[in-house]
Amino acid sequence: MIRLTVLYNLPEGQPEDTFLEWRLSEHQRNNEAMPGVMRTDFARITEHWPVGAMPTYRFQTTVEWADRASFDDGFYNDAVQAKLSLDLEKLGDYAFVISEVLVESAG
């Protein structure tokens, strides 16, 4: 499985409630509609560890595909990349991490 993790902050002065309205509706639907997506979630980061660690990012999005070919077809799709370039304008600093999940377990 391939997992895309995006960690990010909002730009200075952008109201969080306005961002959340967009992120929880239109943008969530867009993430779910990317070709091959099996699962996607969005989180607000509320704590950092160890205690006293400086916060780095406020939000996290994860998106999962079954395999590398599905990820490449879905994420690097021209239409997805064009939309992503516009969506990134809503963010401040960000980091994209692409990982291959080697083991997975459920509680």
C-alpha positions in Angstrom: 0.0 0.0 0.0 1.2 3.5 -0.7 0.3 6.3 1.7 0.6 10.0 1.0 0.8 12.1 4.2 0.6 15.9 3.9 1.5 18.0 7.0 0.7 21.7 6.8 -0.2 25.0 8.3 -2.4 27.8 7.1 -0.9 31.0 5.8 -0.7 34.0 8.2 -4.1 35.6 8.5 -6.2 32.8 7.0 -9.2 32.1 9.3 -9.2 28.4 10.3 -13.0 28.2 10.3 -13.1 29.3 6.6 -10.4 26.8 5.7 -12.2 24.0 7.6 -15.5 24.7 5.8 -13.7 24.1 2.4 -11.4 21.3 3.6 -14.3 19.2 5.2 -16.5 19.5 2.1 -15.2 20.3 -1.4 -11.6 19.2 -0.8 -12.5 16.0 1.0 -14.8 15.0 -1.9 -11.9 15.8 -4.3 -9.5 13.6 -2.3 -12.0 10.8 -2.2 -12.5 11.1 -6.0 -8.9 10.7 -7.0 -8.4 7.6 -9.1 -7.7 4.5 -7.1 -8.0 6.0 -3.6 -8.9 3.4 -1.0 -9.0 5.6 2.1 -8.4 9.2 3.0 -8.6 11.2 6.2 -8.0 14.6 7.6 -6.9 15.6 11.1 -6.2 18.7 13.2 -3.1 18.1 15.2 -3.9 18.8 18.8 -0.8 17.7 20.7 2.9 17.1 20.2 5.3 14.8 22.0 7.5 14.8 24.0 5.9 17.4 26.2 7.3 20.8 25.4 8.1 19.9 21.8 7.6 22.8 19.5 4.6 22.4 17.2 5.5 22.1 13.5 2.2 21.5 11.7 -1.5 22.1 12.5 -3.1 19.7 10.0 -2.6 16.3 8.5 -4.1 14.6 5.5 -3.5 11.0 4.6 -4.5 9.2 1.4 -4.0 5.6 0.6 -3.7 3.5 -2.6 -3.4 -0.2 -3.0 0.0 -0.1 -4.8 2.5 2.1 -6.5 0.9 1.9 -9.9 -2.5 3.0 -8.5 -0.8 5.9 -6.7 1.1 7.0 -9.8 -2.0 6.9 -11.9 -4.1 8.7 -9.3 -1.8 11.2 -7.7 0.3 12.1 -10.7 -2.8 12.4 -12.9 -2.6 15.7 -14.9 -6.0 16.8 -13.7 -5.2 16.0 -10.0 -1.9 17.9 -10.2 -3.5 20.9 -11.8 -6.1 21.0 -9.1 -3.5 20.5 -6.4 -1.4 23.4 -7.6 -4.5 25.7 -7.0 -5.3 24.1 -3.6 -1.7 24.6 -2.4 -2.3 28.3 -2.6 -4.6 27.9 0.4 -1.8 26.5 2.5 1.2 28.0 4.3 4.2 25.8 4.8 3.7 22.1 4.0 5.4 18.7 3.6 4.4 15.8 1.4 5.6 12.4 2.4 5.1 9.3 0.2 5.6 6.0 2.0 5.2 2.3 1.2 3.4 0.6 4.1 5.2 -2.6 4.8 3.0 -3.9 7.6 -0.4 -3.0 8.8 -2.5 -4.2 11.7 -5.8 -3.3 13.2 -6.4 -3.3 17.0 
